[in-house]
């Protein structure tokens, strides 16, 4: 095991007991089996951390296996994105990259073996007829009229299915189990269907494709998996998983189910995420509002924050909703230590320092990160004309507004005390266009030698040196906490947040950010954490995505464990 002391959970207790008993020779071999029909999301990150983490902690192995048995929806682009995401999270599969499609020949042999044992048959019923004859939770199903075909006939028909003699959907191969079984999945499930679709890896070599239930356990067995860890919805599939392996008499891994991740104010259904992409509600799979790993990466999330989040939420047996505030708090905690501090003004208001020399420019020293003295300092230019945040000034401030106001003195970060002397307005609209202020030269660095204090410190940028930037402010994608839960017939997209994205095109940032590297992360002082957009940012024309705001008042609540519904 690794030197890190892992958190105990019911899966580790099962593995510990298996090792104690010498089951599987004490081996621990897991797998992460995504279907390449979409991009991975934060729920997959939990499974990745769990499977690869268990293997690492027990000195075992973890495979990356692509469950590519449905040629209609799978693409090589999804394969590449999945590999990129797993690597970005910090995990490696070495030479253990596998594909269910590599096992098509072996899976076919397994099916032939099942037919020879009298445990599978070719059925001519349509999908609709199979569904009707399956029965209900309170009524047993009805045997297919083709259930008692001879072994020889079934072998012949199955071979001819493989060779393409029959039309799509005209025949299936079904397991012969029990049409009165209380678990509907055990009522003669379909193992193969005829589907003439070109496979992204196997081309037109096959016209029959295995179902997930048939490919799952046998793929685990072929790879020597010991613990097949699935999300809770597969618990009802476990009897089928066990039945197939026992009927074939091959290596039998143990399927273990855990609660999948549900995150507040978003959806984690690949089908729904794909719908958002195809219908243009978001700009793509990597839209920073999406819960996909690529979207989170583009927004500025770090792999360390996501791994820490997955560790904190742990592994449970019951489904629940985890509050987005916990994920954001994990990110703040990580970025606070690693992100350089810079100054940016999102909604600029011009400030003229009327008693500052007109052509003078000073280079003031600013701390890059107070959490890490090793990050050093930088120089920021100060001149007669500045920009501050429009929200940092009020002409008629309420009682507890301590920022700039007429006649009031405040501190400019790393610079001087200034006092507002005059407010200039647009005569046509009445909008404030400029503030005229004076500065105290004795307060350079932000402190007064006479000991006087001010109640606010504001960030700023020099107008002559500032870089124009586009800033994108993101909010949750959905207004409803349990966004994925809607009444039958209701439109789940009705809960989309119309204010999930605000684009500010007139923002100003300090000159050190002119050529900031795409993907680099910063704390804009007093505003939050921001990331240089990896797609749209250009040298001299930066685009920043707000990754997360500064400290959230909900953070203590969720960190205390009261974040679950």
N, C-alpha and C positions, 0 to 999 in steps of 0.2 A: 504494500500500500504506500501512498505518498506520505510525506511528512505532515501534511495538513490533516488535522483531526476532522473527519467528515461528520456531518450531522446524522444522527440515527433516524431511520424511518422504517416503515414496515417492509420495504423492498430489501433494505440492507439486512434486516433480521432474517428474511427468507434466505438470502445468500449466505449469511453467516452460518445458519443451520445446515445448509447444503454442504458447505465446506467442512463443517464439523463432522458430518456423516460421510464425507468422502464422495458425495454425489458428483458425477461428471469428472471424477478424478481430482476434485478440488478446483477445476477450471472455472473461470468466469469469462464468458464470451458473449458480448451483446452486439446489437446492430442498430443502426438508424436507417429506417427504410422509407424514405419519402417517395411519393409518386411524382414524376416530373411533368405535372400538369398545371403548374403555377409557381409563383415565387414563395419562398419560405417566409413565415411570419413569426412573431414573438412567441406564439405557442409552440412552434417547432423548436425555437431556441431552448425552451424548457426541456424538450425531449432530447435535443442534442447534448445539452449539458448533463442530463441525467445518464444517458447511455454511454457517452464517452467518459464522463466523470467516474461512473461506477467501474468501468474497465480499468481506468488509470489507478483508482484507489485500491483495487484488488490485484493489481499487477496482471491484468488480463488483456483482452483484445476487444476492439469494437470495429465492426465492418460498416462501410457506407454502401448500402444496397438500394438501387433504384427499382421501385416496384412498377415496372413499365409493361403492364399487361393490357393496357387500354390504348390502342394506337390512335383512336379518334382525338384524344385530348393531349397527347404527350409530344414534346418537342425537345430537340437537342439544346435549344437556348435555355430551357428550364433546367436541364442537367447542369449546364455550365454555371448558371446562377446559384444553384444549390451548392455546388462545390466551392464557389467563391465565398458564399455565406458561412459554410462550415469552417473553412480556413480562417476567415476574418474573425470568427468567434474564438479562434485559438486552438482548434482541434485538427489532428491529422489521422488519416486512415492508412497511411503507408501504402502497401501494395494491395490492400483489401478493398478495392473498388469493384463492386459486383452489380449485376443487372439480372432481374428476374428473367428477362428475355434470353439471357445466356443459358437458362435452364429449360427452355421450351422442349428440347428433345427429351431431357430426363423427366420432365413433368408428363410428357406424353407417355413415356414408358411406365411411369407410376400409374397413370390412368388405365393403360392396358392391363397392368397387374391387378388393378381393382376389378376390372371386368372379368378377368379370368377367375377371380375369387368369388364371382357372383355378387359383387357389391356395387356394381355400376351398370347402367343400361342406357341405350340410346332412346330418346323420347321424341316423338313427332308432334307433341302439343306445342301450340304457339305460346309466346310469353304471357299473353292474356289468359289463355286457358290454364297454364300452370299456376298463375296467380289465383284464379278462381278455385281450382281444385286443392289449393294448399290449405283451405279452411281458415278458421279464425282462432282466437285465443280460447274460445269456449266450444268450438266445434272442430272435430278432427278433420283432416284432409281426406281426399279420395285418391286411391291408387290410380296411377296413369294406366291406360289400357295397354301400354307398351312395356310395362314394368317387368313382365315375365318373359320377355324375349330370351332366347337361348344365348349362352355365352358365345357360341360361334356366330350367330347373327349379329350380336352386339359388336364383336370384334370386326366383322366385315363392314358393318355400317360406320363404325368409328374410323376405320382406315379410309373409307371412301369420303367421309366428312373431311378428313385431313387432306385428301387428294383433290378436293374441290368439286366433287360431283353434285353437290346439293346447293340450292339457293340459300342466301343469307337468311337466318332466322327459321329455317325449315326444320332443323333438328338441333337437339342439345344432348350432351352427355350429362346424366344425373347420377348422383350417388343413391344407392338403395339402402335407406336407413329405416325410417319409421314415420308413416304419414299421420300417425296419431300422437306423435311426440309433443309434449307441452311446449317445447321450444320450437317455434315455427321454422327457424333456420335448419333444424334437423329433419324437416319433412322433405326428403329427397332433393337436396339442393343441386343447382346446376353447377357443373364443373367446367364445361366447355360450351362455347357458342360459336356459330359460324358467322364470321364477319370479315368481309373482303375490304380491309383497310390496310394501306401501306404503313408498315411499322418504321419509325424513324431510324432504327438500328438494323432490323432484320429484313427490311424491304418487303417484297411480296412472297417471301419464303413460306409464310403461314397464312392460312385463311380461317383457322380455328384458333381462338385465344382462351387461355384459362381465366377463370374468375379470380378475384382477389383471395377469397377463402381457400381456393384450391392451391394457389401459388404460395400463399403466406407460410404456412407451416412446413411445407415441403422444401421451400427455399431455406428456411431456418435450419432444417435438418441437414440439407446438403452442405451448408456452411459450418456445421458443427456448433451452432449457437446453443448456449446453455440456458440463458434467461431472455425470453422474448418479451420485452416490455412494451405495452400498448396503452393507449388511453382508454378511459372507462367505457366508452361506447362499444368496445370490442369484448367486453365481458360476456355478452350474450353469444359471441362467436366462439368462445373458448371450448365448449363441448364439441363443436365441429372440428376445431383445430386438433383436439385430442383424438377424436374418432378417426380422422384421416391417418394420423401418424400410427395409431394402434392398428388400424386395418392393414396398413402397409408393412408394419413391423420394422420400422426404421428408427434411427436416432430420434429421441423425443425431447425437445427442449420444453421448458416450463413457461407458459404464457402468464404474465403478471400484469394487472391493469392498475393504472393510477389516474387520478382526476386530471383532466386536461385544463389548460389555462384559459380562463375567461377574463378579459380585461375590460374595465369600465369604459363607456363612451366610444366603443369601437366594435367591429365585428371581426371574427377570426375564422370565418368560413371562406375557403378558397373560392367556392362558387360565387359567393357574394362579392368578394374582392375582385374577382374577374369581371363581374357585372359592372362594378364601379369603373374599372379600367375601360372596358369596351364601350360603355355608354358615356364616357367623357366626364364623369363626375370628378375624376382626378386626372393628373397628367400622365400617369403610368404607374407601373408596379413600384417604382422607386419614388413616387411622390412623397415628400416629407410628412404628409399627413397620414400616410398608410402605415399600418402596423407591421408591414413586411420588414425583414431584416435589411433589405436594400434601402427601403424608405427611411428606416431609423438611422442607418449609416449615413445617408445623404443629409439627414437633418442634423447630424453631429453627435449622435450617440456613440459611446465607446463600447468595445467588446467587454471591457472590465466591468462597466456598469451593468450590462445585461447579465453577465455571469453572476455578479453579486446579487442582482434582483432574483435570478432563478434560485440561488442558494437560500435567500431569505424566505421566499414563499414556500420552499420545501416541497415535499411529496405527500399528498393526501389521498384518501380513498373516496372523498365526497366532493362533488363539484361545488364551486363557489365563484364569486366575482371578486377579482383583485382590483383594488382602486388604482387608477392611473397615477395617483399622487405618490404611491410607493415607488413605482418605476422612475418617476421624475426625481424623487428624493435620492435614489441610488445614483442617478446621473449627476445631480448637483454635488454629491459627496465626492465623486471621482473628479469632475471637472474643476472643483474648487482647488484641488491639489495640482492639477496639470495645466490649466488654461491660463495663458498670459492675460493680464489686465490691460485694456486699452480704453480710449475715450472715443465715443461716437455720439452724435446727436441725431435722433431719428426724425424729429419734427422741428426744424431749426427756427430760432428767433434771433435776429441780428442784435448784437450788443456793441455799441460804440463806447470805448473807454476814452472819454474826451480829454482827460489830462495826461494820457499816455503819449509819448512822442510819436509823431505820425509815421515815420519810416523805421522805427526801431523794431527789432525782432530779438527776442531772448530765447535761449534754449534752456528749458527747465527740466530738472531731473524728476523722472517718474518711476515708481517701483513696478516691476513687471509682475510680481506675484508675492504678496506678503506671507503666503503659506510656504513659500520656497525661496529663501534668500539667495540660493544658488542660481536662480534665474536672472539675477542682477537688475539693472535699471536701464532706462532708455531716455532719450531726449525728446521733448515735445515743444514745438514752437509756440511762442506767445506774442501776440501783436495787438495793435490798436483796435482792430475789428474782430469780434469773436461771434460764435454761435453758441447758444444754450438751448435747452429743451423748452419748447413753447409752454409745456405744462409746468415748468419751474418758475413761471411768473404769473401773478394775478394782480390786476389793478386794484381790486377791492377784495383783499383776502379775508377769508373767514378766520375765526379765532385761532384754530390750530394749524393754520397754514404758515410754515416757518421759512419757506423759500423766498425768492426775491419778490419785492413789492416796492411801490414808490416810497422813497426815503429810508428804505431798509438796507442794512449791510449784511452781506453773506460772504462766504469763502469760496473761491474758485480752487478746485482741486490742484495741488502742487504749485499754485500761483499766488494770488493776492486776495485781499479783502476788496470787494467793490460795493458801492452804494448806488442805488438807482436814483437818478436826479430828474429824468424827464422821459415821458412816454410819447412816442411819435406814432400817429395813426394815419391810415389812408382816409383822406377827407370824403371819398365817395362811399366807402363801405364801413368806416369806423373800425376796421381791423387794425390791430397793433402790428406795425411793421418794423419798429426799431425801439430799442431802449438806449438811453444815453446815461452813462454811469461814470463815476470817478473811482480811482483806485488809490490805495494807500501804499506807496513804495516801500514803507517800512515792514510790510507784511509778506515780503517775498518768501515763498516756501509754504505759505498758508498759516503762519502764526503771527500774532501781534506782540511786539516787544513789551507793550504796556500791560499785557495780560488780559485784555478785553476779549470777550468770547462772542461768537455768533452761533445761531441755532441751526444753520444749514450749510452744507458743503455741496456745491454743484459741479458736475462735469461740464466740459466745454471743448471746443476746437477753435483753432485760429482760422478765420475766414480765408485768408490769403493762401493757406497751406493745406486746407482740408481737401479730401478726395470725395468726389460725388459717388454715392453708392446706392444700390437698390437693396432694400431690406424687406424681408418677407416674414410677417408675424403669423405664427400658426396657433390654432386652438384645436380642441378635440374635434374629430371628424363628425361625431354625432352628439346631439343635445341630450339624448336619453342615456342614463347610466347603463341599463341593460339593453343596449341598442339592438342586439340580435334577437331579443324576445318580443314578438308582436303577436297580436291576435290573428287567428286563422283568417286569411283573406285580406289582411291589412298590408299596406305597402311599407316594408321596413325602411325604404329609402326616404320616407316622409320625415324621419328623424335626423336626416343629414343637417349639419350645422351650416347655415348660410354664411356665418362669420368665421369659418374655419381657416380662412386665409385673408390677410390684409397686406397689400403690397404698397410700400412707401418708396417712391422713386426720387425724392428730393433730400434724402438723408446725407449727412456729412460725417466722415470718419477721419481720424488722425492720419497723417501722411505715411506712417509706418505700415499701413495696411494696403498701400497701393498695389503691391505685388504679392499679396498674401497667397500662399499655396492653397489650391482647391482642397477641401477636406480639413484644413486646419481650423482649430477651435480657439475662441477667445471669450473672455468675459468683458462685455461692454459695461463699464462701471455704472452701477446703479440701475442697469436695464435688464441684465440677464446674460445667458450664454448664447453665443452665436457661432455659426460654422460657415466657412466660405463654400458656396454651392459648387459641387463637383461637376455640374453639367453646364451651367449658364454663366459662371463667373469668368471674366477675361482680365488679362493684365491691364492695370490702370482703370478698369471698370468692374470693381468687385460687386458680387451679389452675395448677401448674407442671409442665411436662414436662422431664425431664432430657434435654438435647440430647446431651451427651457428657461423659464423665468428664474429670478433669484428666489431665495428661501420661501417656501410655501407654508402658510400657517397650519396646513393639514399634516405637515410632515411628522410632527411628534405623534399625532394620532395613529397614522399608519405604521410608523416604526414600532409603536407599542403593540402591534399585532391586531388592532381593531379595524383592519382594513377590509376584512372579508364580510360579505353580505350575510 
